[in-house]
Amino acid sequence: MALRMRQSLAEFEAAFHEETTEERLRRERLRKEAAQRSRMRRAQRVEKRGNMNFTVLVAVIITTTIVVTWAMFQTLSLLMGS
């Protein structure tokens, strides 16, 4: 009976160690997956912001070109009319 109890206790300890090892590996895997998802979301935000900044820059350049051209022709019209 004592031998059987020791055997079941040893089996219980082995199962416990195996389960704790599996749980530790699972936690590590989940942590790595979460970190990878976080890096991917950050990269997507940076890319999206970069695209938006580029679009705003192009719009500002085009607007500036239009305003300067309009002002130049207005000035030229005033000078030629005088």
LODRENZA-906496 format. One record per residue: x negated, y, z negated of N, C-alpha, C in turn; residue number from 1; residue in one letter. Coordinates in pm, 1 decimal, padded with zeros to 6 digits. Atoms other than C-alpha are relative to their C-alpha. Example, Ala and Ser with C-alpha at 12.3 -4.5 7.8 and 13.67 -1.06 7.14 Angstrom:
2
<pt><n_c1>-00089.0</n_c1><n_c2>-00119.0</n_c2><n_c3>00000.0</n_c3><ca_c1>-01230.0</ca_c1><ca_c2>-00450.0</ca_c2><ca_c3>-00780.0</ca_c3><c_c1>-00090.0</c_c1><c_c2>00120.0</c_c2><c_c3>00000.0</c_c3><filo>1</filo><doke>A</doke></pt>
<pt><n_c1>00082.0</n_c1><n_c2>-00119.0</n_c2><n_c3>00006.0</n_c3><ca_c1>-01367.0</ca_c1><ca_c2>-00106.0</ca_c2><ca_c3>-00714.0</ca_c3><c_c1>00077.0</c_c1><c_c2>00109.0</c_c2><c_c3>-00073.0</c_c3><filo>2</filo><doke>S</doke></pt>
//
This chain:
82
<pt><n_c1>-00082.1</n_c1><n_c2>-00119.6</n_c2><n_c3>00000.0</n_c3><ca_c1>00000.0</ca_c1><ca_c2>00000.0</ca_c2><ca_c3>00000.0</ca_c3><c_c1>-00086.6</c_c1><c_c2>00126.2</c_c2><c_c3>00000.0</c_c3><filo>1</filo><doke>M</doke></pt>
<pt><n_c1>00087.7</n_c1><n_c2>-00116.9</n_c2><n_c3>00007.7</n_c3><ca_c1>-00278.3</ca_c1><ca_c2>00244.4</ca_c2><ca_c3>-00089.8</ca_c3><c_c1>-00073.9</c_c1><c_c2>00020.3</c_c2><c_c3>00131.7</c_c3><filo>2</filo><doke>A</doke></pt>
<pt><n_c1>00069.0</n_c1><n_c2>-00009.6</n_c2><n_c3>-00128.9</n_c3><ca_c1>-00460.2</ca_c1><ca_c2>00161.9</ca_c2><ca_c3>00231.7</ca_c3><c_c1>00093.6</c_c1><c_c2>00058.4</c_c2><c_c3>00105.4</c_c3><filo>3</filo><doke>L</doke></pt>
<pt><n_c1>-00099.0</n_c1><n_c2>-00051.0</n_c2><n_c3>-00093.9</n_c3><ca_c1>-00143.9</ca_c1><ca_c2>00229.9</ca_c2><ca_c3>00428.5</ca_c3><c_c1>00024.2</c_c1><c_c2>00149.3</c_c2><c_c3>-00021.3</c_c3><filo>4</filo><doke>R</doke></pt>
<pt><n_c1>-00021.1</n_c1><n_c2>-00142.2</n_c2><n_c3>00031.5</n_c3><ca_c1>-00094.3</ca_c1><ca_c2>00563.9</ca_c2><ca_c3>00248.4</ca_c3><c_c1>-00118.6</c_c1><c_c2>00082.1</c_c2><c_c3>00047.2</c_c3><filo>5</filo><doke>M</doke></pt>
<pt><n_c1>00119.6</n_c1><n_c2>-00072.1</n_c2><n_c3>-00047.0</n_c3><ca_c1>-00452.9</ca_c1><ca_c2>00663.3</ca_c2><ca_c3>00321.8</ca_c3><c_c1>00000.7</c_c1><c_c2>00011.8</c_c2><c_c3>00152.2</c_c3><filo>6</filo><doke>R</doke></pt>
<pt><n_c1>-00004.2</n_c1><n_c2>-00000.2</n_c2><n_c3>-00145.2</n_c3><ca_c1>-00405.8</ca_c1><ca_c2>00567.1</ca_c2><ca_c3>00682.6</ca_c3><c_c1>00101.3</c_c1><c_c2>00102.9</c_c2><c_c3>00050.1</c_c3><filo>7</filo><doke>Q</doke></pt>
<pt><n_c1>-00100.4</n_c1><n_c2>-00096.6</n_c2><n_c3>-00044.1</n_c3><ca_c1>-00086.6</ca_c1><ca_c2>00770.4</ca_c2><ca_c3>00717.9</ca_c3><c_c1>-00043.5</c_c1><c_c2>00141.9</c_c2><c_c3>-00033.6</c_c3><filo>8</filo><doke>S</doke></pt>
<pt><n_c1>00051.6</n_c1><n_c2>-00131.9</n_c2><n_c3>00035.9</n_c3><ca_c1>-00251.4</ca_c1><ca_c2>01060.8</ca_c2><ca_c3>00535.1</ca_c3><c_c1>-00106.9</c_c1><c_c2>00043.9</c_c2><c_c3>00100.3</c_c3><filo>9</filo><doke>L</doke></pt>
<pt><n_c1>00103.4</n_c1><n_c2>-00031.2</n_c2><n_c3>-00099.4</n_c3><ca_c1>-00547.0</ca_c1><ca_c2>01043.7</ca_c2><ca_c3>00773.8</ca_c3><c_c1>00065.3</c_c1><c_c2>00033.9</c_c2><c_c3>00133.9</c_c3><filo>10</filo><doke>A</doke></pt>
<pt><n_c1>-00071.6</n_c1><n_c2>-00029.5</n_c2><n_c3>-00123.7</n_c3><ca_c1>-00307.7</ca_c1><ca_c2>01032.6</ca_c2><ca_c3>01068.9</ca_c3><c_c1>00066.9</c_c1><c_c2>00136.4</c_c2><c_c3>-00007.5</c_c3><filo>11</filo><doke>E</doke></pt>
<pt><n_c1>-00064.0</n_c1><n_c2>-00130.3</n_c2><n_c3>00019.1</n_c3><ca_c1>-00120.2</ca_c1><ca_c2>01329.3</ca_c2><ca_c3>00925.4</ca_c3><c_c1>-00101.9</c_c1><c_c2>00113.2</c_c2><c_c3>00012.3</c_c3><filo>12</filo><doke>F</doke></pt>
<pt><n_c1>00105.4</n_c1><n_c2>-00101.9</n_c2><n_c3>-00008.0</n_c3><ca_c1>-00444.0</ca_c1><ca_c2>01525.7</ca_c2><ca_c3>00884.0</ca_c3><c_c1>-00048.6</c_c1><c_c2>00016.1</c_c2><c_c3>00144.1</c_c3><filo>13</filo><doke>E</doke></pt>
<pt><n_c1>00045.2</n_c1><n_c2>-00006.3</n_c2><n_c3>-00138.9</n_c3><ca_c1>-00554.9</ca_c1><ca_c2>01438.2</ca_c2><ca_c3>01236.9</ca_c3><c_c1>00104.0</c_c1><c_c2>00072.2</c_c2><c_c3>00086.0</c_c3><filo>14</filo><doke>A</doke></pt>
<pt><n_c1>-00105.9</n_c1><n_c2>-00066.8</n_c2><n_c3>-00075.7</n_c3><ca_c1>-00218.4</ca_c1><ca_c2>01544.3</ca_c2><ca_c3>01376.6</ca_c3><c_c1>00005.0</c_c1><c_c2>00148.5</c_c2><c_c3>-00032.8</c_c3><filo>15</filo><doke>A</doke></pt>
<pt><n_c1>-00000.1</n_c1><n_c2>-00140.8</n_c2><n_c3>00041.9</n_c3><ca_c1>-00233.1</ca_c1><ca_c2>01866.1</ca_c2><ca_c3>01174.5</ca_c3><c_c1>-00113.6</c_c1><c_c2>00076.4</c_c2><c_c3>00067.7</c_c3><filo>16</filo><doke>F</doke></pt>
<pt><n_c1>00115.1</n_c1><n_c2>-00065.3</n_c2><n_c3>-00063.8</n_c3><ca_c1>-00582.2</ca_c1><ca_c2>01949.2</ca_c2><ca_c3>01305.1</ca_c3><c_c1>00023.5</c_c1><c_c2>00016.1</c_c2><c_c3>00150.5</c_c3><filo>17</filo><doke>H</doke></pt>
<pt><n_c1>-00027.9</n_c1><n_c2>-00006.3</n_c2><n_c3>-00143.2</n_c3><ca_c1>-00474.5</ca_c1><ca_c2>01869.3</ca_c2><ca_c3>01660.5</ca_c3><c_c1>00103.3</c_c1><c_c2>00109.7</c_c2><c_c3>00029.8</c_c3><filo>18</filo><doke>E</doke></pt>
<pt><n_c1>-00104.4</n_c1><n_c2>-00100.9</n_c2><n_c3>-00019.8</n_c3><ca_c1>-00164.8</ca_c1><ca_c2>02087.4</ca_c2><ca_c3>01626.9</ca_c3><c_c1>-00054.3</c_c1><c_c2>00141.4</c_c2><c_c3>-00021.2</c_c3><filo>19</filo><doke>E</doke></pt>
<pt><n_c1>00056.5</n_c1><n_c2>-00133.5</n_c2><n_c3>00022.8</n_c3><ca_c1>-00359.7</ca_c1><ca_c2>02380.4</ca_c2><ca_c3>01481.0</ca_c3><c_c1>-00092.6</c_c1><c_c2>00039.8</c_c2><c_c3>00114.7</c_c3><filo>20</filo><doke>T</doke></pt>
<pt><n_c1>00087.1</n_c1><n_c2>-00028.9</n_c2><n_c3>-00113.7</n_c3><ca_c1>-00614.2</ca_c1><ca_c2>02351.9</ca_c2><ca_c3>01762.7</ca_c3><c_c1>00083.1</c_c1><c_c2>00039.7</c_c2><c_c3>00121.9</c_c3><filo>21</filo><doke>T</doke></pt>
<pt><n_c1>-00087.4</n_c1><n_c2>-00032.7</n_c2><n_c3>-00112.8</n_c3><ca_c1>-00337.1</ca_c1><ca_c2>02349.2</ca_c2><ca_c3>02023.5</ca_c3><c_c1>00064.0</c_c1><c_c2>00137.3</c_c2><c_c3>-00018.2</c_c3><filo>22</filo><doke>E</doke></pt>
<pt><n_c1>-00062.8</n_c1><n_c2>-00129.1</n_c2><n_c3>00027.4</n_c3><ca_c1>-00168.5</ca_c1><ca_c2>02646.8</ca_c2><ca_c3>01855.8</ca_c3><c_c1>-00100.2</c_c1><c_c2>00114.6</c_c2><c_c3>00019.8</c_c3><filo>23</filo><doke>E</doke></pt>
<pt><n_c1>00103.5</n_c1><n_c2>-00101.9</n_c2><n_c3>-00018.2</n_c3><ca_c1>-00495.1</ca_c1><ca_c2>02842.1</ca_c2><ca_c3>01849.9</ca_c3><c_c1>-00027.3</c_c1><c_c2>00022.7</c_c2><c_c3>00148.6</c_c3><filo>24</filo><doke>R</doke></pt>
<pt><n_c1>00021.7</n_c1><n_c2>-00012.4</n_c2><n_c3>-00144.6</n_c3><ca_c1>-00553.0</ca_c1><ca_c2>02768.9</ca_c2><ca_c3>02219.9</ca_c3><c_c1>00117.9</c_c1><c_c2>00069.5</c_c2><c_c3>00067.2</c_c3><filo>25</filo><doke>L</doke></pt>
<pt><n_c1>-00119.9</n_c1><n_c2>-00063.2</n_c2><n_c3>-00055.4</n_c3><ca_c1>-00194.2</ca_c1><ca_c2>02868.5</ca_c2><ca_c3>02297.9</ca_c3><c_c1>00000.4</c_c1><c_c2>00150.1</c_c2><c_c3>-00028.0</c_c3><filo>26</filo><doke>R</doke></pt>
<pt><n_c1>00005.6</n_c1><n_c2>-00142.7</n_c2><n_c3>00034.8</n_c3><ca_c1>-00232.2</ca_c1><ca_c2>03198.8</ca_c2><ca_c3>02110.8</ca_c3><c_c1>-00104.0</c_c1><c_c2>00073.0</c_c2><c_c3>00083.1</c_c3><filo>27</filo><doke>R</doke></pt>
<pt><n_c1>00107.2</n_c1><n_c2>-00061.6</n_c2><n_c3>-00080.1</n_c3><ca_c1>-00558.2</ca_c1><ca_c2>03271.4</ca_c2><ca_c3>02293.8</ca_c3><c_c1>00045.2</c_c1><c_c2>00016.4</c_c2><c_c3>00145.6</c_c3><filo>28</filo><doke>E</doke></pt>
<pt><n_c1>-00049.2</n_c1><n_c2>-00007.6</n_c2><n_c3>-00137.1</n_c3><ca_c1>-00397.1</ca_c1><ca_c2>03191.6</ca_c2><ca_c3>02630.7</ca_c3><c_c1>00104.3</c_c1><c_c2>00111.3</c_c2><c_c3>00013.8</c_c3><filo>29</filo><doke>R</doke></pt>
<pt><n_c1>-00102.1</n_c1><n_c2>-00105.1</n_c2><n_c3>-00004.4</n_c3><ca_c1>-00100.4</ca_c1><ca_c2>03416.7</ca_c2><ca_c3>02552.9</ca_c3><c_c1>-00062.8</c_c1><c_c2>00138.9</c_c2><c_c3>-00009.7</c_c3><filo>30</filo><doke>L</doke></pt>
<pt><n_c1>00068.2</n_c1><n_c2>-00128.4</n_c2><n_c3>00013.5</n_c3><ca_c1>-00333.5</ca_c1><ca_c2>03697.2</ca_c2><ca_c3>02444.8</ca_c3><c_c1>-00067.3</c_c1><c_c2>00039.7</c_c2><c_c3>00131.1</c_c3><filo>31</filo><doke>R</doke></pt>
<pt><n_c1>00065.5</n_c1><n_c2>-00029.2</n_c2><n_c3>-00127.9</n_c3><ca_c1>-00531.4</ca_c1><ca_c2>03669.8</ca_c2><ca_c3>02768.6</ca_c3><c_c1>00102.5</c_c1><c_c2>00036.8</c_c2><c_c3>00107.4</c_c3><filo>32</filo><doke>K</doke></pt>
<pt><n_c1>-00104.0</n_c1><n_c2>-00031.4</n_c2><n_c3>-00098.2</n_c3><ca_c1>-00212.9</ca_c1><ca_c2>03666.6</ca_c2><ca_c3>02977.0</ca_c3><c_c1>00057.1</c_c1><c_c2>00139.7</c_c2><c_c3>-00023.1</c_c3><filo>33</filo><doke>E</doke></pt>
<pt><n_c1>-00052.5</n_c1><n_c2>-00133.7</n_c2><n_c3>00031.0</n_c3><ca_c1>-00082.4</ca_c1><ca_c2>03975.2</ca_c2><ca_c3>02796.2</ca_c3><c_c1>-00100.2</c_c1><c_c2>00107.9</c_c2><c_c3>00040.8</c_c3><filo>34</filo><doke>A</doke></pt>
<pt><n_c1>00102.7</n_c1><n_c2>-00096.8</n_c2><n_c3>-00038.4</n_c3><ca_c1>-00412.9</ca_c1><ca_c2>04155.4</ca_c2><ca_c3>02850.2</ca_c3><c_c1>-00005.5</c_c1><c_c2>00015.2</c_c2><c_c3>00151.9</c_c3><filo>35</filo><doke>A</doke></pt>
<pt><n_c1>00002.5</n_c1><n_c2>-00006.1</n_c2><n_c3>-00145.9</n_c3><ca_c1>-00407.5</ca_c1><ca_c2>04065.6</ca_c2><ca_c3>03219.6</ca_c3><c_c1>00121.6</c_c1><c_c2>00076.7</c_c2><c_c3>00052.9</c_c3><filo>36</filo><doke>Q</doke></pt>
<pt><n_c1>-00119.5</n_c1><n_c2>-00074.1</n_c2><n_c3>-00041.8</n_c3><ca_c1>-00048.4</ca_c1><ca_c2>04191.2</ca_c2><ca_c3>03257.3</ca_c3><c_c1>-00017.3</c_c1><c_c2>00148.6</c_c2><c_c3>-00026.6</c_c3><filo>37</filo><doke>R</doke></pt>
<pt><n_c1>00022.9</n_c1><n_c2>-00140.4</n_c2><n_c3>00034.3</n_c3><ca_c1>-00148.8</ca_c1><ca_c2>04513.5</ca_c2><ca_c3>03083.0</ca_c3><c_c1>-00094.0</c_c1><c_c2>00065.8</c_c2><c_c3>00100.4</c_c3><filo>38</filo><doke>S</doke></pt>
<pt><n_c1>00093.6</n_c1><n_c2>-00054.9</n_c2><n_c3>-00099.0</n_c3><ca_c1>-00443.8</ca_c1><ca_c2>04564.5</ca_c2><ca_c3>03319.3</ca_c3><c_c1>00068.4</c_c1><c_c2>00019.8</c_c2><c_c3>00135.2</c_c3><filo>39</filo><doke>R</doke></pt>
<pt><n_c1>-00069.6</n_c1><n_c2>-00011.7</n_c2><n_c3>-00128.9</n_c3><ca_c1>-00221.4</ca_c1><ca_c2>04501.2</ca_c2><ca_c3>03622.1</ca_c3><c_c1>00097.5</c_c1><c_c2>00117.6</c_c2><c_c3>-00001.1</c_c3><filo>40</filo><doke>M</doke></pt>
<pt><n_c1>-00093.5</n_c1><n_c2>-00112.9</n_c2><n_c3>00008.2</n_c3><ca_c1>00042.5</ca_c1><ca_c2>04749.2</ca_c2><ca_c3>03501.3</ca_c3><c_c1>-00075.7</c_c1><c_c2>00131.2</c_c2><c_c3>00005.5</c_c3><filo>41</filo><doke>R</doke></pt>
<pt><n_c1>00080.0</n_c1><n_c2>-00122.5</n_c2><n_c3>-00002.9</n_c3><ca_c1>-00226.6</ca_c1><ca_c2>05010.9</ca_c2><ca_c3>03441.8</ca_c3><c_c1>-00049.5</c_c1><c_c2>00029.6</c_c2><c_c3>00141.1</c_c3><filo>42</filo><doke>R</doke></pt>
<pt><n_c1>00047.7</n_c1><n_c2>-00018.5</n_c2><n_c3>-00137.7</n_c3><ca_c1>-00371.4</ca_c1><ca_c2>04956.9</ca_c2><ca_c3>03789.6</ca_c3><c_c1>00113.6</c_c1><c_c2>00047.5</c_c2><c_c3>00090.5</c_c3><filo>43</filo><doke>A</doke></pt>
<pt><n_c1>-00114.1</n_c1><n_c2>-00043.6</n_c2><n_c3>-00080.5</n_c3><ca_c1>-00024.1</ca_c1><ca_c2>04993.5</ca_c2><ca_c3>03940.5</ca_c3><c_c1>00036.0</c_c1><c_c2>00144.7</c_c2><c_c3>-00029.3</c_c3><filo>44</filo><doke>Q</doke></pt>
<pt><n_c1>-00029.7</n_c1><n_c2>-00139.4</n_c2><n_c3>00034.7</n_c3><ca_c1>00036.3</ca_c1><ca_c2>05316.9</ca_c2><ca_c3>03747.5</ca_c3><c_c1>-00102.0</c_c1><c_c2>00094.0</c_c2><c_c3>00060.5</c_c3><filo>45</filo><doke>R</doke></pt>
<pt><n_c1>00106.4</n_c1><n_c2>-00084.3</n_c2><n_c3>-00056.5</n_c3><ca_c1>-00299.3</ca_c1><ca_c2>05457.9</ca_c2><ca_c3>03858.3</ca_c3><c_c1>00019.0</c_c1><c_c2>00014.2</c_c2><c_c3>00150.5</c_c3><filo>46</filo><doke>V</doke></pt>
<pt><n_c1>-00019.5</n_c1><n_c2>-00005.7</n_c2><n_c3>-00145.0</n_c3><ca_c1>-00229.5</ca_c1><ca_c2>05367.8</ca_c2><ca_c3>04221.1</ca_c3><c_c1>00122.2</c_c1><c_c2>00085.1</c_c2><c_c3>00035.5</c_c3><filo>47</filo><doke>E</doke></pt>
<pt><n_c1>-00121.7</n_c1><n_c2>-00077.0</n_c2><n_c3>-00027.4</n_c3><ca_c1>00121.7</ca_c1><ca_c2>05511.7</ca_c2><ca_c3>04209.5</ca_c3><c_c1>-00024.6</c_c1><c_c2>00148.8</c_c2><c_c3>-00021.5</c_c3><filo>48</filo><doke>K</doke></pt>
<pt><n_c1>00030.6</n_c1><n_c2>-00140.7</n_c2><n_c3>00028.2</n_c3><ca_c1>-00003.5</ca_c1><ca_c2>05833.6</ca_c2><ca_c3>04052.2</ca_c3><c_c1>-00092.5</c_c1><c_c2>00058.0</c_c2><c_c3>00106.5</c_c3><filo>49</filo><doke>R</doke></pt>
<pt><n_c1>00090.6</n_c1><n_c2>-00045.3</n_c2><n_c3>-00105.3</n_c3><ca_c1>-00282.7</ca_c1><ca_c2>05857.6</ca_c2><ca_c3>04308.4</ca_c3><c_c1>00074.7</c_c1><c_c2>00028.4</c_c2><c_c3>00129.4</c_c3><filo>50</filo><doke>G</doke></pt>
<pt><n_c1>-00079.4</n_c1><n_c2>-00022.1</n_c2><n_c3>-00122.1</n_c3><ca_c1>-00034.6</ca_c1><ca_c2>05820.9</ca_c2><ca_c3>04593.7</ca_c3><c_c1>00084.2</c_c1><c_c2>00126.3</c_c2><c_c3>-00013.7</c_c3><filo>51</filo><doke>N</doke></pt>
<pt><n_c1>-00082.2</n_c1><n_c2>-00118.5</n_c2><n_c3>00021.9</n_c3><ca_c1>00189.9</ca_c1><ca_c2>06085.7</ca_c2><ca_c3>04440.1</ca_c3><c_c1>-00087.1</c_c1><c_c2>00126.4</c_c2><c_c3>00007.5</c_c3><filo>52</filo><doke>M</doke></pt>
<pt><n_c1>00090.4</n_c1><n_c2>-00115.5</n_c2><n_c3>-00005.2</n_c3><ca_c1>-00104.9</ca_c1><ca_c2>06325.1</ca_c2><ca_c3>04391.7</ca_c3><c_c1>-00040.7</c_c1><c_c2>00031.0</c_c2><c_c3>00143.8</c_c3><filo>53</filo><doke>N</doke></pt>
<pt><n_c1>00038.1</n_c1><n_c2>-00019.9</n_c2><n_c3>-00139.5</n_c3><ca_c1>-00210.0</ca_c1><ca_c2>06273.1</ca_c2><ca_c3>04753.5</ca_c3><c_c1>00114.8</c_c1><c_c2>00065.1</c_c2><c_c3>00077.5</c_c3><filo>54</filo><doke>F</doke></pt>
<pt><n_c1>-00116.6</n_c1><n_c2>-00056.2</n_c2><n_c3>-00068.3</n_c3><ca_c1>00143.4</ca_c1><ca_c2>06347.9</ca_c2><ca_c3>04876.2</ca_c3><c_c1>00018.1</c_c1><c_c2>00147.0</c_c2><c_c3>-00035.7</c_c3><filo>55</filo><doke>T</doke></pt>
<pt><n_c1>-00012.8</n_c1><n_c2>-00139.7</n_c2><n_c3>00043.5</n_c3><ca_c1>00159.5</ca_c1><ca_c2>06667.1</ca_c2><ca_c3>04668.3</ca_c3><c_c1>-00110.2</c_c1><c_c2>00084.8</c_c2><c_c3>00063.0</c_c3><filo>56</filo><doke>V</doke></pt>
<pt><n_c1>00110.9</n_c1><n_c2>-00073.1</n_c2><n_c3>-00060.5</n_c3><ca_c1>-00182.7</ca_c1><ca_c2>06773.8</ca_c2><ca_c3>04797.0</ca_c3><c_c1>00027.8</c_c1><c_c2>00030.0</c_c2><c_c3>00147.8</c_c3><filo>57</filo><doke>L</doke></pt>
<pt><n_c1>-00030.6</n_c1><n_c2>-00020.3</n_c2><n_c3>-00141.9</n_c3><ca_c1>-00077.4</ca_c1><ca_c2>06725.4</ca_c2><ca_c3>05160.3</ca_c3><c_c1>00110.0</c_c1><c_c2>00104.6</c_c2><c_c3>00015.3</c_c3><filo>58</filo><doke>V</doke></pt>
<pt><n_c1>-00110.0</n_c1><n_c2>-00096.9</n_c2><n_c3>-00007.2</n_c3><ca_c1>00247.1</ca_c1><ca_c2>06919.3</ca_c2><ca_c3>05097.7</ca_c3><c_c1>-00049.7</c_c1><c_c2>00141.7</c_c2><c_c3>-00028.3</c_c3><filo>59</filo><doke>A</doke></pt>
<pt><n_c1>00054.4</n_c1><n_c2>-00132.5</n_c2><n_c3>00033.5</n_c3><ca_c1>00054.9</ca_c1><ca_c2>07208.7</ca_c2><ca_c3>04937.5</ca_c3><c_c1>-00085.1</c_c1><c_c2>00053.8</c_c2><c_c3>00114.4</c_c3><filo>60</filo><doke>V</doke></pt>
<pt><n_c1>00084.2</n_c1><n_c2>-00044.6</n_c2><n_c3>-00112.3</n_c3><ca_c1>-00194.7</ca_c1><ca_c2>07223.1</ca_c2><ca_c3>05224.5</ca_c3><c_c1>00086.5</c_c1><c_c2>00043.9</c_c2><c_c3>00116.9</c_c3><filo>61</filo><doke>I</doke></pt>
<pt><n_c1>-00088.7</n_c1><n_c2>-00036.0</n_c2><n_c3>-00111.7</n_c3><ca_c1>00083.1</ca_c1><ca_c2>07226.4</ca_c2><ca_c3>05484.9</ca_c3><c_c1>00072.6</c_c1><c_c2>00130.8</c_c2><c_c3>-00030.1</c_c3><filo>62</filo><doke>I</doke></pt>
<pt><n_c1>-00069.0</n_c1><n_c2>-00123.2</n_c2><n_c3>00038.1</n_c3><ca_c1>00276.5</ca_c1><ca_c2>07494.7</ca_c2><ca_c3>05294.4</ca_c3><c_c1>-00093.6</c_c1><c_c2>00120.3</c_c2><c_c3>00007.5</c_c3><filo>63</filo><doke>T</doke></pt>
<pt><n_c1>00097.7</n_c1><n_c2>-00108.6</n_c2><n_c3>-00006.0</n_c3><ca_c1>-00037.0</ca_c1><ca_c2>07706.7</ca_c2><ca_c3>05258.6</ca_c3><c_c1>-00028.9</c_c1><c_c2>00038.9</c_c2><c_c3>00144.5</c_c3><filo>64</filo><doke>T</doke></pt>
<pt><n_c1>00026.5</n_c1><n_c2>-00027.3</n_c2><n_c3>-00141.2</n_c3><ca_c1>-00107.3</ca_c1><ca_c2>07675.0</ca_c2><ca_c3>05630.3</ca_c3><c_c1>00114.3</c_c1><c_c2>00079.1</c_c2><c_c3>00062.6</c_c3><filo>65</filo><doke>T</doke></pt>
<pt><n_c1>-00116.8</n_c1><n_c2>-00069.9</n_c2><n_c3>-00055.8</n_c3><ca_c1>00245.4</ca_c1><ca_c2>07783.3</ca_c2><ca_c3>05718.6</ca_c3><c_c1>00006.4</c_c1><c_c2>00143.7</c_c2><c_c3>-00049.9</c_c3><filo>66</filo><doke>I</doke></pt>
<pt><n_c1>-00008.2</n_c1><n_c2>-00135.8</n_c2><n_c3>00057.5</n_c3><ca_c1>00240.1</ca_c1><ca_c2>08082.9</ca_c2><ca_c3>05480.7</ca_c3><c_c1>-00110.2</c_c1><c_c2>00088.8</c_c2><c_c3>00056.3</c_c3><filo>67</filo><doke>V</doke></pt>
<pt><n_c1>00111.8</n_c1><n_c2>-00080.5</n_c2><n_c3>-00052.1</n_c3><ca_c1>-00103.0</ca_c1><ca_c2>08200.4</ca_c2><ca_c3>05598.0</ca_c3><c_c1>00023.8</c_c1><c_c2>00034.5</c_c2><c_c3>00146.3</c_c3><filo>68</filo><doke>V</doke></pt>
<pt><n_c1>-00027.8</n_c1><n_c2>-00026.6</n_c2><n_c3>-00141.3</n_c3><ca_c1>-00003.6</ca_c1><ca_c2>08166.4</ca_c2><ca_c3>05964.8</ca_c3><c_c1>00107.9</c_c1><c_c2>00106.5</c_c2><c_c3>00013.3</c_c3><filo>69</filo><doke>T</doke></pt>
<pt><n_c1>-00109.1</n_c1><n_c2>-00097.9</n_c2><n_c3>-00002.8</n_c3><ca_c1>00320.5</ca_c1><ca_c2>08358.2</ca_c2><ca_c3>05905.2</ca_c3><c_c1>-00051.6</c_c1><c_c2>00139.7</c_c2><c_c3>-00038.9</c_c3><filo>70</filo><doke>W</doke></pt>
<pt><n_c1>00053.4</n_c1><n_c2>-00129.5</n_c2><n_c3>00045.3</n_c3><ca_c1>00135.7</ca_c1><ca_c2>08634.1</ca_c2><ca_c3>05710.9</ca_c3><c_c1>-00094.0</c_c1><c_c2>00059.5</c_c2><c_c3>00106.0</c_c3><filo>71</filo><doke>A</doke></pt>
<pt><n_c1>00092.1</n_c1><n_c2>-00048.6</n_c2><n_c3>-00102.5</n_c3><ca_c1>-00129.5</ca_c1><ca_c2>08658.9</ca_c2><ca_c3>05982.8</ca_c3><c_c1>00078.2</c_c1><c_c2>00060.5</c_c2><c_c3>00118.1</c_c3><filo>72</filo><doke>M</doke></pt>
<pt><n_c1>-00077.6</n_c1><n_c2>-00053.6</n_c2><n_c3>-00111.7</n_c3><ca_c1>00129.5</ca_c1><ca_c2>08704.8</ca_c2><ca_c3>06258.0</ca_c3><c_c1>00079.0</c_c1><c_c2>00124.9</c_c2><c_c3>-00039.3</c_c3><filo>73</filo><doke>F</doke></pt>
<pt><n_c1>-00069.4</n_c1><n_c2>-00119.3</n_c2><n_c3>00046.3</n_c3><ca_c1>00323.3</ca_c1><ca_c2>08956.6</ca_c2><ca_c3>06048.1</ca_c3><c_c1>-00096.7</c_c1><c_c2>00118.9</c_c2><c_c3>-00001.4</c_c3><filo>74</filo><doke>Q</doke></pt>
<pt><n_c1>00101.3</n_c1><n_c2>-00104.4</n_c2><n_c3>00003.2</n_c3><ca_c1>00005.7</ca_c1><ca_c2>09155.4</ca_c2><ca_c3>05993.3</ca_c3><c_c1>-00038.0</c_c1><c_c2>00042.2</c_c2><c_c3>00141.9</c_c3><filo>75</filo><doke>T</doke></pt>
<pt><n_c1>00034.0</n_c1><n_c2>-00026.7</n_c2><n_c3>-00138.6</n_c3><ca_c1>-00084.6</ca_c1><ca_c2>09130.0</ca_c2><ca_c3>06361.3</ca_c3><c_c1>00113.0</c_c1><c_c2>00078.0</c_c2><c_c3>00067.3</c_c3><filo>76</filo><doke>L</doke></pt>
<pt><n_c1>-00114.5</n_c1><n_c2>-00070.0</n_c2><n_c3>-00057.1</n_c3><ca_c1>00265.3</ca_c1><ca_c2>09243.1</ca_c2><ca_c3>06455.9</ca_c3><c_c1>00003.4</c_c1><c_c2>00145.2</c_c2><c_c3>-00047.8</c_c3><filo>77</filo><doke>S</doke></pt>
<pt><n_c1>00001.7</n_c1><n_c2>-00135.9</n_c2><n_c3>00053.8</n_c3><ca_c1>00236.9</ca_c1><ca_c2>09546.0</ca_c2><ca_c3>06224.8</ca_c3><c_c1>-00111.4</c_c1><c_c2>00083.3</c_c2><c_c3>00063.9</c_c3><filo>78</filo><doke>L</doke></pt>
<pt><n_c1>00113.4</n_c1><n_c2>-00071.9</n_c2><n_c3>-00058.7</n_c3><ca_c1>-00104.1</ca_c1><ca_c2>09638.1</ca_c2><ca_c3>06364.8</ca_c3><c_c1>00022.7</c_c1><c_c2>00029.0</c_c2><c_c3>00148.0</c_c3><filo>79</filo><doke>L</doke></pt>
<pt><n_c1>-00023.5</n_c1><n_c2>-00018.7</n_c2><n_c3>-00143.4</n_c3><ca_c1>00000.1</ca_c1><ca_c2>09596.3</ca_c2><ca_c3>06728.5</ca_c3><c_c1>00114.7</c_c1><c_c2>00100.1</c_c2><c_c3>00022.7</c_c3><filo>80</filo><doke>M</doke></pt>
<pt><n_c1>-00112.5</n_c1><n_c2>-00088.9</n_c2><n_c3>-00015.2</n_c3><ca_c1>00323.3</ca_c1><ca_c2>09789.6</ca_c2><ca_c3>06673.7</ca_c3><c_c1>-00033.5</c_c1><c_c2>00144.6</c_c2><c_c3>-00029.6</c_c3><filo>81</filo><doke>G</doke></pt>
<pt><n_c1>00033.1</n_c1><n_c2>-00137.6</n_c2><n_c3>00038.6</n_c3><ca_c1>00152.1</ca_c1><ca_c2>10094.7</ca_c2><ca_c3>06530.9</ca_c3><c_c1>-00066.9</c_c1><c_c2>00076.4</c_c2><c_c3>00106.3</c_c3><filo>82</filo><doke>S</doke></pt>
//
